[in-house]
């Protein structure tokens, strides 16, 4: 979902860093072979994720929602040489797809993909994280936040994707729309929790940056 006029959006994309060759290949194959390819972060947002990661230079990164591995590879670009990126997804069918690109990348020994329910896996992780990217099932965003907040380093950053949810967050709420209801609660939580400072950016479908105090 883009909220800017196409001509402005195109100008922004054309005047931003282009994606590396391996990500172009991953992007193309995702659109050719995988269901719901719009779930992919895509070139522009990928460069935003890469830039944020490079500014933070994290040692430990956690990603909730691997999909085909595009965003993980973007985040890994800013990771320290001795760092680790843990990425979790419950979809076993995409495990081989993402691993193929992880193994072709410069970060094959630093990316640890885990398959399973993130709500079960996160409590078992004995690490403090510099950077977390939340991009899995929206109905669990609040649960994910509550699980990771005490695993964050001071000054660490939590990135949350799809927080504008195609504009549904400002429309009349349908009673059975659990995802939108949760995102409304989540956005309010990020804006009021005194452990973090938050800014919501209208990038693609909405990207929130929350800094842990």
TARATA-V347111 format. One record per residue. N is the residue number from 1. RES is the residue in one letter. OMEGA is omega in whole degrees, -180 to 180 (none if undefined). NEAR is the number of other ideal C-beta (glycine too) atoms within 12 Angstrom. D_LAST is the distance of its C-alpha to the last C-alpha in Angstrom with 1 decimal. Layout:
n=N res=RES omega=OMEGA near=NEAR d_last=D_LAST
n=N res=RES omega=OMEGA near=NEAR d_last=D_LAST
//
This chain:
n=1 res=X omega=175 near=23 d_last=30.9
n=2 res=X omega=-179 near=23 d_last=30.9
n=3 res=X omega=179 near=22 d_last=30.4
n=4 res=X omega=173 near=17 d_last=31.8
n=5 res=X omega=-175 near=10 d_last=35.5
n=6 res=X omega=-177 near=11 d_last=36.9
n=7 res=X omega=177 near=11 d_last=38.0
n=8 res=X omega=179 near=14 d_last=34.6
n=9 res=X omega=179 near=22 d_last=32.9
n=10 res=X omega=179 near=14 d_last=35.6
n=11 res=X omega=179 near=13 d_last=35.1
n=12 res=X omega=-179 near=23 d_last=31.4
n=13 res=X omega=-177 near=24 d_last=32.2
n=14 res=X omega=180 near=13 d_last=35.0
n=15 res=X omega=174 near=12 d_last=33.0
n=16 res=X omega=180 near=20 d_last=30.1
n=17 res=X omega=179 near=20 d_last=30.3
n=18 res=X omega=-178 near=16 d_last=32.6
n=19 res=X omega=176 near=29 d_last=31.8
n=20 res=X omega=-175 near=24 d_last=33.2
n=21 res=X omega=-178 near=15 d_last=36.5
n=22 res=X omega=179 near=27 d_last=35.3
n=23 res=X omega=174 near=36 d_last=33.1
n=24 res=X omega=179 near=20 d_last=36.0
n=25 res=X omega=179 near=22 d_last=38.1
n=26 res=X omega=179 near=38 d_last=35.6
n=27 res=X omega=-178 near=34 d_last=35.2
n=28 res=X omega=-178 near=21 d_last=39.0
n=29 res=X omega=177 near=23 d_last=39.7
n=30 res=X omega=-179 near=31 d_last=37.2
n=31 res=X omega=-180 near=20 d_last=39.0
n=32 res=X omega=-166 near=14 d_last=42.3
n=33 res=X omega=-170 near=18 d_last=41.8
n=34 res=X omega=176 near=24 d_last=38.9
n=35 res=X omega=178 near=16 d_last=38.7
n=36 res=X omega=-178 near=13 d_last=36.2
n=37 res=X omega=177 near=21 d_last=35.4
n=38 res=X omega=177 near=19 d_last=33.5
n=39 res=X omega=180 near=31 d_last=30.6
n=40 res=X omega=179 near=40 d_last=30.2
n=41 res=X omega=178 near=39 d_last=27.3
n=42 res=X omega=-170 near=35 d_last=30.0
n=43 res=X omega=-175 near=31 d_last=30.3
n=44 res=X omega=180 near=31 d_last=28.3
n=45 res=X omega=177 near=39 d_last=25.2
n=46 res=X omega=178 near=41 d_last=25.6
n=47 res=X omega=175 near=31 d_last=25.4
n=48 res=X omega=179 near=33 d_last=22.2
n=49 res=X omega=179 near=44 d_last=20.7
n=50 res=X omega=-179 near=34 d_last=22.3
n=51 res=X omega=179 near=23 d_last=21.0
n=52 res=X omega=180 near=36 d_last=17.3
n=53 res=X omega=179 near=36 d_last=17.8
n=54 res=X omega=178 near=20 d_last=19.7
n=55 res=X omega=-180 near=19 d_last=17.1
n=56 res=X omega=-175 near=33 d_last=14.5
n=57 res=X omega=-173 near=24 d_last=17.4
n=58 res=X omega=171 near=39 d_last=16.1
n=59 res=X omega=-179 near=24 d_last=17.9
n=60 res=X omega=180 near=33 d_last=17.4
n=61 res=X omega=173 near=48 d_last=17.5
n=62 res=X omega=175 near=45 d_last=18.3
n=63 res=X omega=177 near=49 d_last=20.3
n=64 res=X omega=-175 near=44 d_last=21.5
n=65 res=X omega=-176 near=38 d_last=24.8
n=66 res=X omega=-171 near=43 d_last=26.8
n=67 res=X omega=-179 near=39 d_last=29.9
n=68 res=X omega=172 near=41 d_last=31.9
n=69 res=X omega=-176 near=45 d_last=29.3
n=70 res=X omega=-176 near=47 d_last=28.8
n=71 res=X omega=178 near=50 d_last=25.0
n=72 res=X omega=180 near=48 d_last=24.6
n=73 res=X omega=176 near=48 d_last=26.7
n=74 res=X omega=-180 near=45 d_last=24.8
n=75 res=X omega=-179 near=51 d_last=21.5
n=76 res=X omega=-178 near=43 d_last=23.4
n=77 res=X omega=-179 near=37 d_last=24.5
n=78 res=X omega=-175 near=30 d_last=21.3
n=79 res=X omega=176 near=38 d_last=21.0
n=80 res=X omega=-177 near=21 d_last=21.7
n=81 res=X omega=179 near=14 d_last=25.4
n=82 res=X omega=-175 near=11 d_last=24.6
n=83 res=X omega=179 near=28 d_last=22.0
n=84 res=X omega=174 near=31 d_last=22.5
n=85 res=X omega=176 near=43 d_last=22.0
n=86 res=X omega=179 near=38 d_last=22.7
n=87 res=X omega=-173 near=47 d_last=24.0
n=88 res=X omega=174 near=41 d_last=25.3
n=89 res=X omega=-179 near=32 d_last=28.0
n=90 res=X omega=-176 near=24 d_last=30.6
n=91 res=X omega=-179 near=28 d_last=33.4
n=92 res=X omega=-175 near=16 d_last=35.7
n=93 res=X omega=-179 near=16 d_last=37.9
n=94 res=X omega=-175 near=33 d_last=35.5
n=95 res=X omega=-178 near=23 d_last=34.7
n=96 res=X omega=180 near=19 d_last=37.5
n=97 res=X omega=-178 near=30 d_last=36.8
n=98 res=X omega=-180 near=39 d_last=33.2
n=99 res=X omega=179 near=26 d_last=34.2
n=100 res=X omega=-179 near=22 d_last=37.0
n=101 res=X omega=175 near=38 d_last=34.7
n=102 res=X omega=-178 near=31 d_last=32.1
n=103 res=X omega=177 near=19 d_last=35.2
n=104 res=X omega=-174 near=21 d_last=36.4
n=105 res=X omega=176 near=29 d_last=33.1
n=106 res=X omega=-173 near=17 d_last=31.9
n=107 res=X omega=-173 near=31 d_last=29.3
n=108 res=X omega=-180 near=21 d_last=31.7
n=109 res=X omega=-178 near=16 d_last=30.8
n=110 res=X omega=-179 near=29 d_last=27.0
n=111 res=X omega=179 near=34 d_last=26.8
n=112 res=X omega=178 near=28 d_last=27.2
n=113 res=X omega=178 near=37 d_last=28.3
n=114 res=X omega=179 near=30 d_last=28.5
n=115 res=X omega=179 near=22 d_last=30.7
n=116 res=X omega=-179 near=22 d_last=30.1
n=117 res=X omega=-178 near=22 d_last=28.1
n=118 res=X omega=180 near=35 d_last=24.3
n=119 res=X omega=178 near=23 d_last=23.9
n=120 res=X omega=-174 near=16 d_last=26.1
n=121 res=X omega=-174 near=28 d_last=24.9
n=122 res=X omega=180 near=32 d_last=21.1
n=123 res=X omega=-179 near=18 d_last=21.4
n=124 res=X omega=-177 near=16 d_last=23.7
n=125 res=X omega=-177 near=28 d_last=21.3
n=126 res=X omega=-180 near=12 d_last=20.5
n=127 res=X omega=168 near=26 d_last=17.8
n=128 res=X omega=-173 near=23 d_last=14.2
n=129 res=X omega=175 near=38 d_last=13.4
n=130 res=X omega=-174 near=35 d_last=12.0
n=131 res=X omega=177 near=49 d_last=13.3
n=132 res=X omega=177 near=51 d_last=14.7
n=133 res=X omega=180 near=50 d_last=17.3
n=134 res=X omega=-178 near=42 d_last=18.6
n=135 res=X omega=178 near=42 d_last=22.2
n=136 res=X omega=-177 near=38 d_last=24.4
n=137 res=X omega=-172 near=27 d_last=26.2
n=138 res=X omega=-178 near=35 d_last=24.6
n=139 res=X omega=-180 near=22 d_last=25.7
n=140 res=X omega=-177 near=30 d_last=23.2
n=141 res=X omega=180 near=42 d_last=20.0
n=142 res=X omega=179 near=28 d_last=18.7
n=143 res=X omega=179 near=25 d_last=19.9
n=144 res=X omega=-180 near=37 d_last=18.3
n=145 res=X omega=-178 near=38 d_last=14.8
n=146 res=X omega=179 near=23 d_last=15.5
n=147 res=X omega=-173 near=29 d_last=16.7
n=148 res=X omega=-171 near=44 d_last=14.0
n=149 res=X omega=180 near=29 d_last=10.7
n=150 res=X omega=176 near=19 d_last=11.5
n=151 res=X omega=-179 near=29 d_last=12.7
n=152 res=X omega=171 near=34 d_last=9.7
n=153 res=X omega=174 near=25 d_last=8.7
n=154 res=X omega=-176 near=15 d_last=5.5
n=155 res=X omega=178 near=20 d_last=5.7
n=156 res=X omega=-174 near=34 d_last=7.9
n=157 res=X omega=173 near=38 d_last=9.5
n=158 res=X omega=176 near=47 d_last=11.5
n=159 res=X omega=-179 near=51 d_last=14.7
n=160 res=X omega=-176 near=42 d_last=17.0
n=161 res=X omega=175 near=44 d_last=20.6
n=162 res=X omega=-175 near=38 d_last=23.4
n=163 res=X omega=174 near=43 d_last=21.4
n=164 res=X omega=169 near=29 d_last=24.3
n=165 res=X omega=179 near=32 d_last=26.8
n=166 res=X omega=178 near=21 d_last=29.8
n=167 res=X omega=-178 near=18 d_last=29.3
n=168 res=X omega=-178 near=25 d_last=29.9
n=169 res=X omega=178 near=30 d_last=26.7
n=170 res=X omega=177 near=17 d_last=28.7
n=171 res=X omega=176 near=14 d_last=32.1
n=172 res=X omega=-175 near=12 d_last=33.8
n=173 res=X omega=174 near=18 d_last=32.4
n=174 res=X omega=-175 near=12 d_last=35.1
n=175 res=X omega=-176 near=8 d_last=35.2
n=176 res=X omega=-178 near=9 d_last=35.4
n=177 res=X omega=-176 near=19 d_last=32.6
n=178 res=X omega=-178 near=20 d_last=30.0
n=179 res=X omega=-180 near=25 d_last=27.8
n=180 res=X omega=179 near=28 d_last=27.5
n=181 res=X omega=180 near=23 d_last=27.0
n=182 res=X omega=180 near=30 d_last=24.1
n=183 res=X omega=176 near=38 d_last=22.5
n=184 res=X omega=178 near=28 d_last=22.8
n=185 res=X omega=-178 near=26 d_last=21.1
n=186 res=X omega=180 near=37 d_last=18.3
n=187 res=X omega=176 near=32 d_last=17.8
n=188 res=X omega=179 near=20 d_last=17.7
n=189 res=X omega=-179 near=27 d_last=15.2
n=190 res=X omega=-177 near=35 d_last=12.7
n=191 res=X omega=-175 near=19 d_last=13.4
n=192 res=X omega=-179 near=14 d_last=13.2
n=193 res=X omega=-174 near=24 d_last=10.6
n=194 res=X omega=176 near=13 d_last=8.3
n=195 res=X omega=-176 near=21 d_last=5.7
n=196 res=X omega=168 near=28 d_last=5.4
n=197 res=X omega=-168 near=20 d_last=7.2
n=198 res=X omega=169 near=28 d_last=10.6
n=199 res=X omega=-180 near=22 d_last=13.8
n=200 res=X omega=-177 near=27 d_last=17.0
n=201 res=X omega=179 near=23 d_last=19.5
n=202 res=X omega=178 near=23 d_last=23.2
n=203 res=X omega=-176 near=34 d_last=23.8
n=204 res=X omega=-177 near=33 d_last=26.6
n=205 res=X omega=179 near=31 d_last=25.9
n=206 res=X omega=179 near=33 d_last=22.4
n=207 res=X omega=180 near=37 d_last=19.2
n=208 res=X omega=174 near=39 d_last=15.7
n=209 res=X omega=178 near=32 d_last=12.8
n=210 res=X omega=180 near=38 d_last=9.4
n=211 res=X omega=180 near=26 d_last=6.3
n=212 res=X omega=-177 near=30 d_last=3.8
n=213 res=X omega=none near=17 d_last=0.0
//
